[in-house]
Amino acid sequence: MKNKERFAWASLVLILFTTLVFRPVHAKAVSETAEKYLQLFHEVFGLMQNGYVETVDEEKAFLGAIKGMLGSLGDPHSSFLEEEEYRQMREETRGSFGGVGMEVAYTDGAIVVVSPIEDTPAMKAGILPQDRIIEIDGKSTANLGYAEGIKLMRGKPGSSVSIKVERKNIKEPLQFTLVRENIKIRYVRSFFFEKEKVGYLRLNQFMGENTLEEFKKHLKSLADKKSEGLIVDLRMNPGGLLPLSVALSDIFLPEGLDIVSVRGRGGELADVSKSSGKGDKYTSIPLVVLINEGSASASEIFAGAIQDHKRGKIVGVTSFGKGSVQIVYPLSFGMAVKLTVQKYYTPSGKSLHGKGIQPDVVVKAIEPNEDDRFYLRKMTEKKLLDQLASKYPDYNEQNFVNFEKALKEQGIKLSSDVARAVYKNKTQAEKDRTMTDLELDPQLKKAVDLLSSKS
């Protein structure tokens, strides 16, 4: 599984929302229909409490009813948060938490991975966006609710959890054993391609109290190095805070342009965010935004604004497609409910919910196909990778040619890109690996090529 880490750019489970606004609940008169069914609820509970053959666990009964009511909405992003879940969610927004490091959603009765988080057990093990989690510690998720599934994946750092997933185009389920860690997220990182004069900014999530200022600090540093183009990497970025997405988009857009609009029930317009003329602006530097299937929510707001205003090129593959806004309402007894209240739209009026952002330039990441996976299993059975890595321990072009030749002599027919990724990951020292390896990242290479050709 180690080799899979680089293929896809490649804890408790991180749940990020498009917006995290904490609002009190205001009581409102119920309708006649609601009164009718509340009466029925009381009658059924009374019968159950007084007549059921076993003593009724009242707390379990009421919590089950509340969760069932929210489940009837058919919305994976609306849910009830018990006291511990609510406490952990508040901790997550501060950027430090324990677990395996992935955001999930509940879609079509299944727990689906939105995105693994960079440098976490989930990403290192090779968990990918759109993986469907079918078992957790041997328990079928078909028999679990969303909250119960998340609870099973949460735990103390150092403890392990076994996860089985179904992956598109893979016949057999994949089994992962992940060791939980205390995850501290580094939200912003940067790099300067000296030869091409291109700056690179990677944003892992739209979260954190100081992320806006940190982003600006990195941006200024790249500008001071005379960057002639800029890449903003939002791959595997599952989203976060709506205001932060708007603020970062504003940096790159001229004054007075729509960034995002939100509409509530019946399509009623609730708000429109526009670019300002304030603060540090980088409205003329050539720009490329990288996205993939793990880019969701706030990432799609940013990419959508840049794309619709033709401010830059979007490169990669279609994003996740989460276009709804949630509000967290604190309740009594330390609990809360997270409710979808609005949907957001790009400046051109497109809803991305369930559709995602379509890139201007489609470039796929290096990922093994079915044949590659077959031969990778054969390599593992023969321990061939270890043998060849010992024979050719230093990564260079000539050794890679020898490595490929040796594979073919053994009947291993890997595609060249996958073979290179396997060999380089095995032989290159950890200290020499970077987040900007153009050999193993065709999406990033395309972005650099697009910008360097303009300079």
Salt bridges, closest charged atoms under 4 A:
GLU82 OE2 - LYS67 NZ 2.52
GLU82 OE2 - LYS151 NZ 3.72
GLU84 OE2 - ARG87 NH2 2.38
GLU91 OE2 - ARG87 NH1 2.27
GLU118 OE2 - ARG189 NH2 2.40
GLU118 OE1 - ARG202 NE 2.92
ASP131 OD2 - ARG167 NH2 2.81
GLU135 OE1 - LYS164 NZ 3.88
GLU194 OE2 - LYS197 NZ 2.99
GLU214 OE2 - HIS218 NE2 3.95
ASP224 OD2 - LYS220 NZ 3.07
ASP233 OD2 - ARG202 NH1 2.94
ASP233 OD2 - ARG235 NH2 2.89
ASP250 OD1 - LYS281 NZ 2.92
ASP258 OD1 - LYS274 NZ 2.40
ASP308 OD1 - LYS350 NZ 3.66
GLU367 OE2 - LYS4 NZ 3.95
GLU367 OE2 - ARG373 NH2 3.55
ASP386 OD1 - LYS426 NZ 2.73
GLU397 OE2 - ARG420 NH2 3.06
GLU430 OE1 - ARG433 NH1 3.40
ASP432 OD1 - LYS431 NZ 3.29
ASP437 OD2 - ARG6 NH2 3.80
ASP437 OD2 - LYS424 NZ 2.85
GLU439 OE2 - ARG420 NH1 3.23
GLU439 OE1 - LYS424 NZ 2.67
ASP441 OD1 - ARG235 NH1 2.84
ASP449 OD2 - LYS445 NZ 3.16
